[in-house]
Amino acid sequence: MDLRNLVAIDVHTHAEVSAKGHSSLDDDLHAASAAYFKVEGKRKPTLEETAAYYRERRMAAVIFTVDAESATGTEPVPNEEVAEAAAANADVLIPFASIDPFRGKAGVRRARRLVEEYGVRGFKFHPSVQGFFPNDRSVAYGLYEVIEETGTIALFHTGQTGIGAGVPGGGGIRLKYSNPLHVDDVAADFPHLKIILAHPSFPWQDEALAVATHKPGVHIDLSGWSPKYFPPQLVQYANTLLKDKVLFGSDFPVLTPDRWLADFDKLSIKDAVKPKILKENAARLLGLTKP
């Protein structure tokens, strides 16, 4: 990866479909999310199409599936397939994985293998879709131990989710699991764990800012929202106290980096802070630059 030639690092993109054509969400949830986000372009790009898309834009992308099989009954896009595609497109793709926290010890063993044998750099958790509280010691703490030990990253969805929005009952998805204060407990119990709170955390934006300000290992990505809708306190903190801990993320393919960056250019972010958000903070967190 030629870091100098990259204009940005997108820390939040989704592997939506496997080589065999199946995805991690059923068709109803996919269709509802496409309507919610007003998706521009292809809703389910392949891994190779995603790599080509980011290469054309001289960007790198962290890419992952979401394993919520216990809650949804749907198999995820295989982590190994995502990692292999990233290895084949190492100039632009950075592999994260996702382990259903209810897989127990088998999931813990698999997480370690994904890091050691497949070069995975982090793990995506979606508490609302996976149906767990991040601070439930009986569920995911074994996974956190491996992530902290291996120096990889735990990325947590926070706030409202577009998945299930508009479906009767929200598709059974409960928002309560994704309050970032639950992740505060994780950050306290695993003080050396590198954590990303994904998205502006509506309706808990202040909670997310408090956690990221208080806990050194906690960062915030800006994915899933057009910057023109960012809460003013998020912009204020990104410009000041959290300027080294805020990261560009799009949520591709439901939100494209083209749309995100166009709106970001209109945001009142200091010139000295913009390169930190777009690339430098992520490069440091991902270990792409020397400390």
C-alpha positions, -999 to +999 in steps of 0.1 A: +000+000+000+015+033-011+003+055+017+018+087+002-003+082-030-036+077-011-059+107-007-080+090+021-085+059+041-122+048+045-124+028+078-159+016+073-171-004+042-191-036+039-186-068+021-222-073+010-221-104-011-199-136-013-185-152-044-214-176-043-239-148-043-252-149-008-252-119+016-253-115+054-287-099+055-320-112+040-335-095+009-361-075+030-335-059+052-313-052+022-342-035+003-352-015+034-317-002+040-314+008+003-345+028+006-335+043+040-300+054+027-313+063-008-284+042-022-267+055-052-253+028-075-251-010-069-264-022-035-243-054-035-209-048-051-186-078-052-153-076-033-134-072-066-158-044-076-152-027-043-114-029-047-117-014-082-139+014-070-115+025-043-084+020-065-100+044-091-103+070-063-069+065-049-084+055-015-079+026+008-108+009+025-113-012+056-137-039+046-157-064+067-188-086+068-212-088+098-217-122+114-250-121+132-261-157+123-274-164+158-298-135+157-308-135+120-303-171+109-284-159+079-248-170+073-224-141+068-201-135+039-171-156+050-144-138+068-117-158+050-131-147+016-129-111+027-094-115+039-083-133+008-098-106-014-080-080+006-047-099+002-052-100-035-059-062-035-035-052-008-029-018-024-065-007-015-082-032+009-076-037+046-093-068+061-114-067+092-135-097+103-167-102+122-174-130+147-209-136+161-202-131+199-226-160+206-202-185+190-184-188+223-150-204+226-151-216+190-155-179+179-125-170+201-103-196+184-115-185+150-107-149+158-071-158+167-067-179+135-081-150+114-054-127+128-025-152+127-033-169+094-052-143+074-038-110+085-070-095+098-065-061+113-097-057+133-132-070+142-166-055+135-194-057+161-229-047+155-246-050+189-281-041+176-281-067+147-261-093+167-284-088+198-260-083+226-248-057+251-211-051+245-204-050+282-220-084+289-190-103+303-206-137+295-208-130+257-179-112+240-152-107+266-132-137+253-131-121+219-120-088+234-091-106+251-078-119+218-083-085+200-064-067+228-036-093+229-031-093+191-031-055+189-060-055+164-090-032+166-126-036+178-151-015+158-186-012+173-217+001+156-232+027+178-265+046+177-295+041+155-291+017+125-306+019+091-308-019+091-344-027+098-356+009+095-391+010+080-396-028+084-424-037+108-410-038+143-376-027+129-371-063+118-368-072+154-336-052+158-333-033+191-315+000+193-307-002+230-277-025+225-258+002+206-256+029+233-218+038+233-218+039+271-219+001+270-186+003+252-172+025+279-172-005+302-153-025+276-127+003+273-123+004+311-120-034+314-095-036+284-074-005+288-051-014+259-078-023+235-080-001+204-117+008+198-136+026+171-172+039+178-188+038+144-211+066+132-225+097+147-241+080+177-277+094+174-294+097+199-263+093+221-238+116+205-228+133+237-222+099+253-199+089+224-179+122+227-175+117+265-163+081+261-138+091+233-125+120+253-122+100+285-107+067+272-074+070+253-080+039+232-114+050+219-119+067+185-149+077+164-156+071+128-179+094+108-196+068+086-232+063+078-242+100+078-237+127+052-215+153+070-241+180+064-262+163+091-234+160+117-245+173+151-226+206+159-210+192+190-194+164+169-179+190+145-167+210+175-149+181+191-135+169+158-119+203+153-105+204+189-103+177+216-107+147+193-088+160+162-064+130+165-092+104+172-118+111+145-117+090+113-132+092+078-157+064+071-184+062+045-205+030+051-201+020+015-220+008-004-251+024+013-233+058+014-205+064-012-173+082-004-180+105-033-211+118-016-195+119+018-164+138+007-185+164-013-204+172+018-174+171+040-157+198+019-185+222+029-181+215+066-163+239+089-133+217+096-100+234+101-075+229+072-050+214+096-075+189+108-089+176+075-058+155+066-059+139+100-095+129+096-092+117+060-060+097+063-035+104+090-054+092+121-065+060+104-030+053+091-016+056+127-043+035+143-040+008+117-003+006+121+005+018+085+028+045+098+055+044+124+044+055+159 
